[in-house]
């Protein structure tokens, strides 16, 4: 007796994507289901970067469908398709960029830039096209972290070609000035420079642009979050109470300007002694979890206080490329997938199809 499409659909409802926690039918991932006699074929579309997940998910689908009585060959084409998602009202998307993710912290010194570059590299490792914009004009660090030297080329009088390392497109004020030159600029000059770096860079078909935000919640951060089309923000903090105080301010700033919070990354969460293996919560513990409960946002990941993370970033070979099969790189990849899933769950951006109509009280 041949299998029916209803039986196949019922079986697919039992296949749960471990990254989204949803079954393939309710999430509309299963598409083009075809039953031809005993043979079944289908497509599974994932809306997040998932290179490492494609084979395991394909095996799950095939195994479940082959368990149905009367099924012969099963063909499952699992692929990823990342689209543009909605941003703040009245802010247009940047050409060549589908989604912009702001990585922010209310406080400096919590490892925000290191986290940003490793998330970007983890997304590349998972098959996404990614760029990083170093928005810290006063203290640009991405050129050193990515090991990039030299100056970007200009394609015309206005457009700069992004620099590239490890498959990541990058732009930073650090590429345009000497490393020892201080940027003695007032706020309006900084925000103008950032808008130029964002809009006058010839980004090439990016799924995600990671913006490494400057620390703090002042005029620069507020202007950026109002003028840059941000799909969502990641807050980086440590478990320390002082860091959490400032991280909460950063989170509230994004909420006020209508930027969704994708989640919190707790950096320097625990230190594991390399000699004896003893775990020490040097900066305290449970801080991100408390913040998560207070604001109903997800903890995307908890990263260790590890000497190698700092050494690798300083040397221009961040952890995800320096030790791609290591435990910490796996943590960054898991965070990257969670960020991709959170974005995929947002409404798609339709501004390219419809004219924008903005009604304001005057």
Buried (B, 14 or more C-beta within 10 A) or exposed (E): EEBEEEBBBEBBBEBBBEBBEBBBBEBEBBEEBEBEEEBBBBBBBBBBBBBBBBEEBBEBBBEBBEEBEEBEEBBBBBEBEBEBBBBBEEBEBBEBBBBBBBBBBBBBEBBBBBBBBBBBBBBBBBBBBBBBBBBBBEBBBBBBBBEBEEEBEEEEEEBBBBBBBBBBBBBBBBBBBEEEEEBEBEEEEBBEBBBBBBBBBBBEEBBBBBBBBBBBBEEBBBBBBBBBBBBBBBBBBBBBEEBBEBBBBBBEBBBEBBBBBBBBBBBBBBBEEEEEEEEEBEBBBEBBBEBBEEBEBBBBBBBBBBEBBEEBBEEBBBBBBBBBEBEBBBBBBBBBBBBBBBBBBBEEBEBEEEEEEEEEEE
